[in-house]
Amino acid sequence: MVKLSQNQMFCFQCEQTFQGKGCSLMGVCGKNPEVATLQDLLVYMLRGLSQVQMEAARLNLNDERVGVFTSEALFATLTNVNFDPEGIIEYLSRAVQLRDGLSAKIKSAGRQSALTGGPATLVLEKTKEGLVAQGKLVGIKSDPTTDPDLHSLHWLLTFGLKGVAAYAYHACLLGKKDQAVFDFIHRGLAAPLDKSLGVNDFVGLAMKCGEINIRAMELLDAGNTETFGHPVPTKVPLGTKKGKAILVSGHDLIDLEAILKQSAGKGIYVYTHGEMLPAHGYPKLKKYPHFFGHYGTAWQNQQREFPQFPGAILITTNCIQRPIDSYKANIFTSGPVGYPGIPHVSHDFSRVIDRALELPGFTEDKETKTVTVGFGRNAVLSIADKVIKAVKNGHIKRFILVGGCDGAKPGRSYYSEFVDKAPKDTVILTLACGKFRFFDKELGTIDEIPRLLDMGQCNDAYSAIKVAQALASAFHVGVNELPLSLVLSWYEQKAVAVLLSLLSLGIKNIRLGPSLPAFITPNILKVLIEKFNIMPITTPDADLKAIME
Ligand code: SF4
């Protein structure tokens, strides 16, 4: 066992990891060793909770709260979600309560648990220092005897599960749950503790993780569309409106709706930031007259964009960055998001509204561009005849899905250049925050079909999959035979889950950038290349040439 020293940590779960290898002294994201270590301990304890839950399920002593809690707690360990040590400690104590409650149930059913050590029975220390010391023993590098490829697969699966958990948690908030999703999260979390499982088992589990993630995204899609209606094409102003202002970032449409309801009639206009942009396309959200427009771009620009926003800011999910002094007093978090010293609110957003009323707001109307959102599966499939005709008559040569996360690396300019250079007879489908590299470009239309179709947030990869499957069926071919190319950018663990979903569907020839995951070993990469022909992006010119050939 390797014990990290007081000032050490190890994390390699996201694309911006230090030098493409791992953050060991401080996270590039701002996560410090204390929080990183507490998160390691939380993941470890969730593995133990999962073991006990699986044992309980075998005895029909299932407790659905465990699945919901595990999803939320795992979500809190995603990149840029929760930097608050006290918040992580609270999750640790709830994990222990649930685990011990389940163990007591097993005992009172007259059964003897087979789990006699590890995180299924570990007694947590009472102090933060004690917990950090425990976390130092159970992190990513804690077992150097594990075969590197097996270790790589353990973490590919764990990071994929974090993505599944994020979507499952959102779906739960909308009243959509499936025990099969929770069961797999538990099975996947517990799997690395089972030393009898080998490389092939984990390849299978990673594919199953992708499959389950489609179910989680489907639940979330159903939750969003049944609650707020199917997105419709909607023009969203990028300018500002004279009046008080609230900015809502993240993915949680329920929080956004609550803000809209609670701020109505108060002279406040509500703006979206980052991944919240697609919210403007939902009929039951766009009906609010004070839901005005979109401010700024993607998550990594918040320290540049938030100081200029003259109102209150709510971060509902990832990705929060360290709030700087100029807007620290204006920002709030909700859901699994946390930052030390930043107020956390839920359901009642009066503190956010009061802060917006104290701040000056925008002093004048400013008209600039608009962008169009709302091309979810319903909107795209409603014009399927037009699309099929344009493909058949050769006006559309290829669809290119340029989607995924945005980030700070200069290499990400690839994606804007790629879209700029894409031939005029291509249609660009996009989703998630990677689109902020090109979301306001005027790409024109082909036979009245916009050349740039914004399908939504990262979870709307589900919509893209449904559209691809519908087109494949219309053309009587498989998805890999469609004139469709996927050029993806990844940053955090939801993107890992989406990538596994695409692979689980057998989708080949995906181009991935800006760099490949640090947690994938050369041997595992070789398997992915052989099986799926997944490849790194190169240059826009070379990749476009290859795609269009
Ligand atoms: Fe580093 Fe990313 Fe982990 Fe943050 S989440 S510590 S940037 S690897």
Boltz pocket constraint, residues with backbone or C-beta under 6 A from the ligand:
constraints:
  - pocket:
      binder: B
      contacts: [[A, 11], [A, 12], [A, 13], [A, 14], [A, 15], [A, 16], [A, 17], [A, 18], [A, 22], [A, 23], [A, 26], [A, 27], [A, 28], [A, 29], [A, 30], [A, 31], [A, 36], [A, 78], [A, 79], [A, 80]]
      max_distance: 6.0
